[in-house]
Amino acid sequence: MSIAASFEAGSLGRIAVVRIRPNEDLVTAVEAACREHRLAHAIVRSAVGSLVDAVLEAGDRTLEVAGPGIEILTLAGEVRSDKVGVPEADLRGTIADGKAQVYGGRFRRGANPICITLELVLQEWLPAVGASRET
């Protein structure tokens, strides 16, 4: 069995601790934090917080989870700037609703408003000069 993987040489840089406020969208707020802190590439180190409602993409399925008060159990992902320098986040994780049902997948842009707050730690990724992603 062969599983596709990408590798890129580089090193870790600065750390940004960010608070995302209520009703901001999770994905676009992470991208805005990267712009504000000048992080062209970053990885999510940790996060704690909640969402009002949630929409996850899991394969070809869309999971709509009604709140309020969806707990974020895990959050992982990365942010990479496109060719013109605009950060694009790819965030995945697990959440639990008020009945302790657990869901997982990729957070859909524009559909995951923060409930109270989200505390987030981002770490800069510094690709090696001339490095390319290898598969």
C-alpha positions as CSV (number, residue, x, y, z in Angstrom):
1,M,0.0,0.0,0.0
2,S,1.4,3.4,-1.0
3,I,0.2,6.6,0.7
4,A,1.0,10.0,-0.9
5,A,3.0,12.3,1.2
6,S,4.7,15.7,0.7
7,F,8.0,16.7,2.3
8,E,9.6,20.2,2.4
9,A,12.9,21.2,4.0
10,G,12.7,24.2,6.4
11,S,12.7,25.3,10.0
12,L,10.3,26.7,12.6
13,G,10.2,30.4,13.4
14,R,8.2,32.8,15.5
15,I,5.2,31.9,17.6
16,A,2.0,34.0,17.6
17,V,-0.6,33.6,20.3
18,V,-3.9,34.9,19.0
19,R,-7.4,35.5,20.4
20,I,-10.2,35.3,17.9
21,R,-13.3,37.1,19.1
22,P,-17.0,36.1,19.0
23,N,-18.8,35.8,15.6
24,E,-15.6,35.9,13.6
25,D,-15.3,33.0,11.1
26,L,-12.6,30.5,12.2
27,V,-10.9,30.1,8.8
28,T,-10.9,33.7,7.7
29,A,-9.9,34.9,11.2
30,V,-6.8,32.6,11.1
31,E,-5.9,33.9,7.7
32,A,-6.3,37.5,9.0
33,A,-4.1,36.7,12.0
34,C,-1.4,35.5,9.7
35,R,-1.6,38.7,7.6
36,E,-1.5,40.8,10.8
37,H,1.6,39.0,12.1
38,R,3.3,38.7,8.7
39,L,3.3,34.9,8.7
40,A,3.5,33.8,5.1
41,H,3.5,30.1,6.1
42,A,2.3,28.9,9.5
43,I,1.1,25.8,11.3
44,V,-1.5,25.5,14.0
45,R,0.2,24.4,17.3
46,S,-2.8,24.4,19.6
47,A,-6.3,25.9,20.1
48,V,-9.0,26.0,22.6
49,G,-12.5,27.5,22.1
50,S,-16.0,27.0,20.8
51,L,-18.2,27.7,17.8
52,V,-21.7,29.0,17.5
53,D,-22.5,26.4,14.7
54,A,-20.1,24.3,12.6
55,V,-19.8,23.1,9.1
56,L,-17.2,20.4,8.3
57,E,-16.3,18.7,5.0
58,A,-15.6,15.0,5.3
59,G,-14.7,13.5,2.0
60,D,-17.7,14.1,-0.3
61,R,-20.0,14.8,2.7
62,T,-20.9,18.0,4.4
63,L,-21.6,17.9,8.1
64,E,-23.7,20.7,9.5
65,V,-23.7,20.8,13.3
66,A,-26.2,23.1,15.0
67,G,-25.1,24.9,18.2
68,P,-25.0,26.9,20.1
69,G,-21.8,26.0,21.9
70,I,-19.9,23.6,19.7
71,E,-16.7,22.7,21.5
72,I,-13.5,22.5,19.4
73,L,-11.7,19.3,20.6
74,T,-8.8,19.4,18.2
75,L,-7.6,21.9,15.6
76,A,-4.8,21.2,13.2
77,G,-3.7,22.7,9.9
78,E,-1.5,25.1,8.0
79,V,-1.7,28.4,6.3
80,R,0.2,29.1,3.1
81,S,0.3,32.3,1.2
82,D,-0.6,32.1,-2.5
83,K,1.5,33.5,-5.3
84,V,0.4,37.1,-4.5
85,G,0.9,36.7,-0.8
86,V,-2.7,36.1,0.4
87,P,-2.8,33.6,3.2
88,E,-5.0,30.5,2.6
89,A,-5.8,28.3,5.6
90,D,-6.5,24.5,5.5
91,L,-7.9,23.7,8.9
92,R,-9.1,20.3,10.1
93,G,-10.3,19.1,13.5
94,T,-12.8,17.4,15.7
95,I,-15.8,19.0,17.5
96,A,-18.4,18.0,19.9
97,D,-22.0,19.2,20.1
98,G,-24.2,19.7,23.2
99,K,-25.1,16.0,23.2
100,A,-21.4,14.9,23.2
101,Q,-21.6,13.7,19.6
102,V,-18.2,14.0,18.0
103,Y,-17.6,15.0,14.4
104,G,-14.5,15.5,12.3
105,G,-13.4,17.0,9.1
106,R,-12.2,20.2,7.3
107,F,-13.6,23.4,8.5
108,R,-15.6,25.2,5.7
109,R,-14.6,28.8,5.1
110,G,-17.3,31.3,6.2
111,A,-19.4,28.8,8.1
112,N,-17.8,28.4,11.5
113,P,-18.4,31.5,13.7
114,I,-16.5,31.6,17.0
115,C,-18.9,31.4,20.0
116,I,-17.1,33.0,23.1
117,T,-13.4,33.1,22.0
118,L,-10.8,31.0,20.4
119,E,-7.3,31.0,21.8
120,L,-4.9,29.9,19.1
121,V,-1.1,29.3,18.8
122,L,0.4,29.6,15.3
123,Q,4.0,28.9,14.5
124,E,5.8,30.3,11.5
125,W,7.2,27.8,9.0
126,L,10.3,28.9,7.1
127,P,10.9,26.8,4.0
128,A,14.5,26.3,3.1
129,V,15.8,28.6,0.4
130,G,15.0,26.9,-2.9
131,A,13.0,24.1,-1.2
132,S,10.2,22.6,-3.0
133,R,7.5,20.2,-1.7
134,E,8.4,16.6,-2.7
135,T,5.9,13.8,-3.0
